[in-house]
Amino acid sequence: MLTDTPGLHHVTGIVGDAQEAIDFYAGVLGLRLVTQTVNYEDILQHHLYFGDAAGTPGTVLTQFPDPHADPGRRGKPQVASVSFVVPDDALEFWQTRLEDHDITVEGPSERFDERVLQFEDPVGTALEFVAGPISDPDSDLDTGIEPWTAGPVPEASAVRGLHGVSLLSVNPYSTASTLETLGFDHEAEYENRIRYRASGARGSDSRATAIDILDREAPFGREGPGTLHHVAVRVDSEDDLYEWHDLFDDRDYDVSRVKDRHFFHSLYVREPGGVLFELATETDGVAASGETGGTGQSLYLPDRFEADRDLIESQLPELTARDGADLDR
């Protein structure tokens, strides 16, 4: 018996330069560079994981750096933006910090019962900070996540994980049906947004539970730096993935085989509205086992790629940590 997802696992985007991504997500936003590995579909490109101390599901944004790709274009069918939770009184801090780094900020504005800052990363990826009473156990923003405190952002203002994503679909009704199949419930509407909330959240764990469908006109998008590639939701086990595979296959969805992503297992499904979802198994975090060194300071390779380490490292750019220390590759 399949269970409803408790929320988002991670979100993955595409950027141009790996160093620029580290400087922004770790150096400006204060997320932890949890691990640096390679794109398992293209081992001569980095795959960077940012999140809390352990890379806990529900906190992680990953990036595929592709320095040779043409710029992407935001549009249908895509994940249009990703939002992060920050404390209720932190928006003034973040507005000042972002503007001090020459980042244009829109807001704060009100949406549903939340206050929101909107901005972009250096290649145009749409990002948001959503503020609310995170210490209130009855709040949808009480993520239960301890912030990363060894970075450049004070603990009182630090990011508390993902809040959710907004989707641009070529068929919002089909996308809504897919969300309901995964265990999201229709919650509210605001202007051109239809909010769905993961119904499988357990107890006080309400991290990363919101998905908004944007019901508005938009051009067709083009994959590339500045766009978000997919959104992943959490499932309990690898066995569940095989059940989900059969369910989607029976409904004639475009669904992948179950894949070993080393830190978790997953499958991908392209729903009829065109948005790419990943279903990924629940873990304690991509750095919790210690296999990555827990620092993101070295290039981690699964055993199956170790024989090619010299080739891989010769083709990847040297990276420098936020504080200027060379990453030990």
Buried (B, 14 or more C-beta within 10 A) or exposed (E): EEEBBBBBBBBBBBBBBBBBBBBBBBBBBBBBBBBBBBBBEEBEBBBBBBBBBBBBBBBBBBBBBBBEBEEBBBBBBBBBBBBBBBBBEBBEBBBEBBEEBEBEBEBBEEBBEBBBBBBBBBBBBBBBBBBBBBEEEEBBBBBBBBBBEEBEBEEEBBBBBBBBBBBBBBBBEBBBBBBBBBBBEEBEEEEEBBBBBBBBBEEEBBBBBBBBBBBEEBEEBBBBBBBBBBBBBBBBEBEBBBEBBEBBEEBEBEBBEBBEBBBBBBBBBBBBBBBBBBBBBBBEBBBBEEEBEBBBBBBBBBEEBEEBEEEBEEEBEEBEBBEEEEBEE
